[in-house]
Amino acid sequence: MAARVLIADDDAVVRDVVRRYLERDGLEVRVAGDGNEALRVLGSERIDVAVLDVMMPGPSGLSLCRTLRQGGDYTVPVILLTALGEEDDRIAGLEAGADDYLTKPFSPRELALRVRSVLRRAPAAPSTVPLEIKVGQLTVSTASRSVTIADEPIGLTNREFDLLLFFLTHTDTVFSREELLKRVWNWDFGDLSTVTVHVKRLRSKLGDHHRVQTIWGRGYLWRGDAGGGDRATE
């Protein structure tokens, strides 16, 4: 079954060009001209990746992304399209729960590659990874891609889960943001703030149960002992 991608943008030219590129890659495509139409599609069809324009009418892409992430039970990957190039705007999108973003004008081929990257969701650990990983009260099920703390579910996006699983299977090892971008996101290049924001979100969601430590000037590691994690966010 081909993966299904939603393209939500109020620019008909953007929708048509992107649709043709993705269909050429063998993907099914649904289109929406505003946030309300996008919400209807997301609520009625199986969507594997949602590409949302930040500035479209109705619920904006940013608002729609926040809505999808509320409660943590809707984990469809989200790529935001934005004409805003400032770092604060990009970070706002990532903090809303987006998996990736592209700044307009963008290459349709680059967007197609980003969609493929999100769809791959390559395992962050070897096939020998246990079906369940326990760290204190934190339990990670690799089969269902779910996380609980003291039996209470924790809603993680797909990228947040991949990042957590990578840390848990590579404890006490420092990884730079460049290395994490390559090994968790499968990107050879990209905005390093993507990693920074996802680490921040992971720390926030896990609270006192995270063991992510910042090694200044080098990167991040997950402590394998019970010493707890550094609460710094950069």
N, C-alpha and C positions, 0 to 999 in steps of 0.2 A: 504494500500500500504506500503510495507516494505521500510524502510529508505535505502538510497543508499550511500555507502561509497567509496571514491577513495583512493587507496593505491598506492602511487608513491614512488618507491625506486628502485635503480639499483641492489640491491641484490635479486636475484630470490628466495632464501630460505626465506628471511624475508617476501617477498610478499606472498609466498605460505602459510607459517605458519599463518600469520596474517589473510589472506583471510579465511582459514579454521576456525579459532576461531570466526571471525565475522559472517560467514555464519551459524555456529552452533548456534549463537544468533538470527538467523532469519533475518539478514541484507543482502541486496544485495551488492555485491562488484564489483568494477571495478579496474583494476590494470594498472599501467604504469611504464615503466622501466627508464624513464628519464623525465626531465622537459618539453620538447617539446610535448611528448606524453600526459603528464598530462594536459598541457594547451589545447590540442585538446579535451580531454575528458571533461574538465570543460566548454569549449565553445560550446559543442554539446549535453551534457546530463544534466539532473537534478542530481545534487550532493548535498547531505545533510550534509556531513562532508568530508573534504579533509585531509588525513594524508600524509604529505610531508616530504621526507628525505632532510635534510639541504644540504648534500654533493653530491646529485645526479647530473649527467651531464646534460648539457643543462641549462636552467634556474634552479638555485639551489632552494631548498625549500624556503630559505629565500627570494631570489629575486622574486620567484613566489608569495609568500605571499604579498610582497610589491606591486607587480603588481595588484593583486586581490583587494587590499585595495585602490588603487589610484582611486580617484573620489568618493569613498564611496558607490558605487551602487551595489557592489558584496559582499554580507554579509555572504557567506557560511563559517561556522566555520572551522578553520584550526588548526590541531594539528601537530606540527613539531617533527620529529625524528632526533636526533643529537647525534653524537659520541663525541661532545665537552661538557665537564663538567664544564667549567669555568662559574662563575656567569655572567660575561660580555657577554658571548655568549648566555646564556639563556635569559638575559634581551634584547639583540638585537633581538631575536626572538619575544618576547612579544611586543617590540616597533614597530616591523614590522607589527603588527596587529594579531599575532597568538593568539588563544584562550587558547592554552595549549601546552605543549611540554613534551617529554619523552627522557631521555638520554639512548643511547645504551651502553651496552646490556640492554634490557628491557623485562619484562614479557608480553607475548601476552595477558594474562588474564587481566593484569593491563591496557593495551591499550584498550581492549574491554570495560572495565569499564569506562575509560575516554571518549570513544566514546559515550557510553550510557549517561554519565553525560552531555556531550555537547548536545546530541539530546533531552534530557529532557527539557532543557530551562525552568525549572519550573518558574511560575510567581513569581516575587520578591515582590508581594503585594497581599493582599486578593482579592477575586473576586469582592469586592465592589469598587475597584479602578475605578475612573472616566475614561471615554473613552478619555478624553482630559484633560491635566494638563497644566496650564499656570503659568509661573513665570516671570513677566515682559514681555520681548520680546521673551522669551523662551517658545516654545509650544511643548508638547510631546503628540503624538497620540498613545495610548496603543493598539488600534485596528490594525493600520497599522505598528506599531513599527517604527515610523518615528519621527524625531526631526527637528524643524525649529527655526531659530532665525531671527526675523523681516521678516518672511515669506521666508527666504532663507534656503534651506535644509542643514542639517549637517549630514555628513556620519559617523555613529557609527557602530562598530561591534556589534554582538549580545550580547557579554559580556559587552561591554561598555553601551549598552542600558539597559541591566538588572541592572547594577550597578547604572546608573542614576535613573531608576525607583524606585529602592530600596531606594535610598537617598530621593527622592521626596515624598515617602510615609512613611518615617520614619525621618522626619525633627527634628532638635534640639536634636538628640540622638547620643551619641558617640558609635561607633562600632569599636572594635579592628580588626586588619587584620585577625586574626583567625576567628572571628565571621562573617566577610564579606565573607571569603573563604567558610565557611559552608553554609551561608544563600543565597548567590548569586551564587556561583559555585556549591553548593551541595557537597562539598568535606569535609570529616572529617579530612583530613590532606593534606598537599601539601606545595609548596614553597611560602612563604609569599611575595616574591618579585613579584609574579603574581598580587597581589592586588595593591602593590605600583606602578607598571608600569601602570596598568589600570586606577588608580586614576590620575596619571600624564597625560596620554593620554586624559582622559575625561576633565581635566582642560584645556589642550591645545586646544582641539576642541571647547569647550564652551567659552573660553576666559574670558572676563569680566563678562559673564553671569553665570559663575559657582559660587556656594556658598559653595564649599567644604572647610572645615577648618580642619587643622591638630591640634589635641590636643596631644601635645607632651607626649610620654610615654603611651598613652592610645589608640589612633586611629584617626578616622575621623568622622566628622559630617557634615551634610548639614544644613546651617543656614536657618531658616524659615523666618527671617526678611529680610530686604533689605540691610543689612550691608555689603554684599559681602563676598567673601571667601579669606582665607589665600592662598597666591600664593606659599607657600612652596611645594616642590615636594616629600619630604620623609615622 
